[in-house]
Amino acid sequence: MENISTIMPQYPDFGALLESIKENGRRIDERDELFRKEQAKWEAERKERDERWAAELEKDRAEFKERMDKISEDTNKAIKDMKNVFTTQWGRLVEALSKPAALALFKKEGIEIDRVFEDVRKIKKDGQDVMEIDVALCDTTTAVIVEVKSHCDNHDINHFLSQMEHCKEWYPDFADKKLLVAVAAISYAPGTEAYAQRQGLYVLKLTGEETFTMEVPQNPLAF
């Protein structure tokens, strides 16, 4: 009679198989957990690195902007200073040229002024400059007050005329004189020459290296 154990089919140990499956699952879970931790660590490091780079980039950008703003400020100041020097030098040149030219041109018009009045000064009110006569030509009864500009526009004309309202008050030497008004410039804004003449100003314009022409107003303004 054959041994029963040799003829009975061999069934697997389902309990052991189940334990093996559970163990493999635990190992997979452990690997997944380890992966999640490593991934979270990597993400944290990446975020910290990105934030550090962003902060450094922002710092560099701010420093660069500050340097560029400083360069722009210094450049603008240098340009403004150069412009002021240029304008001042041009103004002095026009003043120097306009004095003899104006004397000759006004004499030609029959206005017998014969000298340049040198004692002109800035007038200050409350610490602010309110008027400075550029050129004054006079004789015993008449004076011509000349406003000198490198470039002249309507605003300059209006400002000059508003100052002239107080000229005799601020400059007592002219209190007993008839005051005529003129403007001398290298260039004028469009329409300003005609505007000045309509206001009663004599208009002098530098047309050559040392040559002025003068337009005579139809109704000369006098103070």
CORUR-V547716 format. One record per residue. PHI is phi in whole degrees, -180 to 180 (999 if undefined). NEAR is the number of other C-alpha atoms within 8 Angstrom. D_LAST is the distance of its C-alpha to the last C-alpha in whole Angstrom. Layout:
BEGIN
{{PHI & NEAR & D_LAST} {PHI & NEAR & D_LAST}}
END
This chain:
BEGIN
{{999 & 2 & 155} {-70 & 5 & 152} {-66 & 6 & 149} {-63 & 6 & 147} {-65 & 5 & 144} {-85 & 6 & 144} {-111 & 7 & 144} {-80 & 6 & 141} {-64 & 4 & 138} {-91 & 4 & 135} {-91 & 4 & 132} {-66 & 5 & 129} {-86 & 6 & 128} {-62 & 6 & 126} {-64 & 6 & 125} {-67 & 7 & 124} {-64 & 9 & 122} {-64 & 8 & 120} {-63 & 8 & 119} {-64 & 8 & 118} {-64 & 8 & 116} {-62 & 8 & 114} {-64 & 8 & 114} {-63 & 8 & 112} {-62 & 8 & 110} {-63 & 8 & 109} {-64 & 8 & 109} {-64 & 8 & 106} {-62 & 8 & 104} {-64 & 8 & 104} {-64 & 8 & 103} {-63 & 8 & 100} {-64 & 8 & 99} {-62 & 8 & 99} {-62 & 8 & 97} {-63 & 8 & 95} {-65 & 8 & 94} {-64 & 8 & 93} {-65 & 8 & 91} {-63 & 8 & 89} {-63 & 8 & 89} {-64 & 8 & 88} {-63 & 8 & 85} {-64 & 8 & 84} {-65 & 8 & 84} {-64 & 8 & 82} {-63 & 8 & 79} {-63 & 8 & 79} {-66 & 8 & 78} {-63 & 8 & 76} {-65 & 8 & 74} {-66 & 8 & 74} {-63 & 8 & 73} {-64 & 8 & 70} {-65 & 8 & 69} {-66 & 8 & 69} {-64 & 8 & 67} {-65 & 8 & 64} {-62 & 8 & 64} {-63 & 8 & 64} {-64 & 8 & 61} {-65 & 8 & 59} {-66 & 8 & 59} {-65 & 8 & 58} {-62 & 8 & 55} {-62 & 8 & 54} {-65 & 8 & 54} {-66 & 8 & 53} {-63 & 8 & 50} {-66 & 8 & 50} {-62 & 8 & 50} {-63 & 8 & 47} {-63 & 8 & 45} {-65 & 8 & 45} {-65 & 8 & 44} {-62 & 8 & 41} {-65 & 8 & 40} {-63 & 8 & 41} {-64 & 8 & 39} {-63 & 8 & 36} {-63 & 8 & 36} {-64 & 8 & 37} {-63 & 8 & 34} {-63 & 8 & 32} {-63 & 8 & 33} {-61 & 8 & 33} {-63 & 9 & 29} {-63 & 8 & 28} {-65 & 8 & 30} {-63 & 9 & 29} {-60 & 11 & 25} {-65 & 8 & 26} {-63 & 8 & 27} {-63 & 14 & 24} {-59 & 11 & 22} {-62 & 8 & 25} {-77 & 9 & 25} {-75 & 10 & 22} {-60 & 11 & 21} {-68 & 8 & 23} {-65 & 10 & 23} {-65 & 9 & 19} {-56 & 12 & 19} {-67 & 8 & 22} {-69 & 10 & 20} {-71 & 11 & 17} {-63 & 10 & 20} {-62 & 7 & 22} {-87 & 6 & 19} {87 & 6 & 19} {-97 & 7 & 16} {-85 & 7 & 17} {-84 & 12 & 16} {-130 & 8 & 19} {-153 & 8 & 19} {-93 & 9 & 19} {-82 & 9 & 17} {-91 & 5 & 20} {-84 & 4 & 20} {-108 & 9 & 18} {-148 & 6 & 19} {-72 & 9 & 20} {-105 & 9 & 18} {-114 & 9 & 21} {-132 & 7 & 21} {55 & 4 & 25} {80 & 5 & 26} {-110 & 6 & 24} {-68 & 9 & 21} {-112 & 9 & 18} {-162 & 8 & 16} {-142 & 9 & 17} {-79 & 11 & 15} {-78 & 10 & 17} {-139 & 12 & 16} {-128 & 13 & 14} {-115 & 14 & 15} {-155 & 13 & 14} {-133 & 10 & 15} {-74 & 5 & 15} {-120 & 8 & 12} {-131 & 11 & 10} {-136 & 14 & 10} {-112 & 11 & 10} {-97 & 13 & 10} {-112 & 12 & 13} {-90 & 12 & 15} {-107 & 12 & 19} {-138 & 11 & 21} {-73 & 11 & 25} {-137 & 9 & 25} {-124 & 12 & 22} {-130 & 10 & 22} {-61 & 10 & 20} {-60 & 6 & 20} {-62 & 8 & 18} {-63 & 10 & 15} {-63 & 8 & 15} {-64 & 8 & 15} {-62 & 9 & 13} {-66 & 8 & 10} {-66 & 8 & 12} {-69 & 10 & 11} {-63 & 9 & 8} {-59 & 8 & 8} {-111 & 8 & 10} {-59 & 9 & 9} {-68 & 11 & 8} {-69 & 7 & 11} {-81 & 7 & 13} {-121 & 8 & 13} {-58 & 7 & 13} {-61 & 6 & 14} {-101 & 11 & 10} {-61 & 8 & 10} {-102 & 6 & 10} {-111 & 9 & 9} {-79 & 10 & 6} {-106 & 11 & 5} {-100 & 13 & 7} {-126 & 13 & 8} {-145 & 12 & 12} {-130 & 12 & 15} {-126 & 14 & 19} {-151 & 14 & 22} {-77 & 11 & 26} {-143 & 9 & 26} {-127 & 11 & 24} {-66 & 10 & 26} {-53 & 6 & 27} {87 & 7 & 24} {-71 & 11 & 21} {-60 & 10 & 20} {-66 & 7 & 20} {-62 & 9 & 19} {-62 & 13 & 16} {-64 & 14 & 16} {-64 & 10 & 16} {-80 & 8 & 13} {97 & 12 & 11} {-93 & 15 & 12} {-77 & 14 & 14} {-116 & 14 & 17} {-103 & 13 & 19} {-137 & 11 & 23} {-77 & 13 & 26} {-111 & 9 & 29} {-144 & 6 & 31} {-59 & 5 & 32} {-140 & 7 & 30} {-115 & 8 & 28} {-111 & 11 & 25} {-113 & 9 & 24} {-135 & 9 & 20} {-99 & 8 & 19} {-97 & 9 & 17} {-70 & 11 & 15} {-67 & 7 & 16} {-128 & 6 & 13} {-58 & 11 & 10} {-81 & 9 & 7} {-135 & 7 & 4} {-112 & 7 & 0}}
END
